[in-house]
Amino acid sequence: MAADAGAMAALELASFPHPWTRAQVASELALASSLALVAHDADGALAGYVLFRRLLDEAELLRLAVARERQRRGLATALVARGLDELRAAGCATAFLEVRADNAAAIGFYERGGWQFAGRRSRYYPDGVDALLYRRVM
């Protein structure tokens, strides 16, 4: 998984207004509490990934990214579902995430996936955009 840190950081740059650096991705991957799942294309290129962090019986979905040319084909849904299955098997009962309040596509994706609105963090992101907090009972 550590071998994917560079490709994950490149996908971060293409996917997020405030991307994680390679060092940040590698640091997260090195944590025992981290669950990272990746998907590769037939040619070996990184198609997408999801990063979760576990703490006792809770988990947080930290990052989810899919290459633009692979979006809207079920890959994000599959990555999140597999991650939630693994976390549930490891004893997690609840998962949380934060999403930009201005990211309607992501909000719709999470709501369709059974995530429930749980609160708002005002001016959470560096550019002042609020974060919406979502919760999913597993």
N, C-alpha and C positions, 0 to 999 in steps of 0.2 A: 504494500500500500504506500509506503514511503516513496517508492519509485514514481508514484503518480503525482507527487506534490507539485512538481513543475507544471505538469499539464493541468492540474486543478487550479493552480494560480493563474494560468493563461485563460482558462474558462471563467475564472472570477473577473478578470479584466473585461471580458466580453459580456458579462452578465450583470454586474452590479455597479451602481454609481460610486460605491465606496468599497472596492474590492480588497480582499485579504491578500497579503503578500505571500510569496513562496514560504518565507520563514514562518509566518503565522499559520499557514496550512500545515507545514511540517511539524510545528509545535503542537497543534491540535491532534494530528495523527499519532504523535508519540505518547499521548496521555492514555493511561489504562482505562479511563472512563469514557474514551471516545469510541464511537461506532461509525465507521466510514464504509460506505458501499459505493462502488464504481461500476459503470457500464462502459464497455469498449465496443467500437464498431468492428466489423470483420477485418479491417486493415490494422487494428490495434489502437486506433486513435481514441482518445477519451470522448465518449458521447455524453456522459453526465455523471453526477455524483450527488450523494447526500451525506451530510455530517450530523450526527447526533452526539450529545453528551449525556451520560447517565449519572445520577446521584441517588443512591438508595432505591426507592420505588418510583422515582420520577425521571423523566428524560426531557431534553430540550432539543428541538430540531434547530440546528445552528445555521446550516447552509444547504441549499438545494439549487443545483444549476444543471441545465441541459443545453448542449450546443444548439444554436439556432436552427440548423438544418435537421435536427432530430426532434424539435419541439412539436407538440400536438400529435404525438404518436403513442402516448401511454407510458413513455419511459419514466417521467417524473412520478407518475402514479405508482408504477411498479417499484421504483426505488424506495419511495416512502412506505409503501405497504410492506415490503420486505424488511425494512428497518424496524417498523412498528412490530412486526411479527417476532423479530429477533429480540427486541427489547421486552416484549411481553413474556417471551420464553425465559428471559433473564430476571423476571420478577417485577418489571415496571408496570405500574397501574395507570399512570397519567403521563401525558406528554404536553409540552408547551412549545410555543414559537412566537416570535415577533415578526411582523410584516409591515412594510412601509404603508402608511395610510393612503398614499397616492398610487399604489400598485394594484389596480383593480383586477388585473389578470391573476395575480397571485392570490389575492383575497378570494376570488371566485373559485380558484383551484382548491384552496384549503377548505372552504365552506362546503364544496361538493364532496370533499373527502371526509366529512364528518367532524371537522374542527369547529368549536363553538367560541364565539367572541367572549372574552373574559376581562377586557379592560383596555385602557389607552395609556401610553406613556408619552406625555407631551414633550415635543421638541427632542425626541430621543436620538435622532440621527444627526450627524455633523452639520447637515445643511438645514436643520431646524424642522424637518418633517416629523410628524408624530409616528409612533409605532403602535400598531394594534396588537394586543396580546390575545392569542388563541390557545384553547385547551382542548385536549382530546382524551377522553377516558378510554382505556384500552380493554 
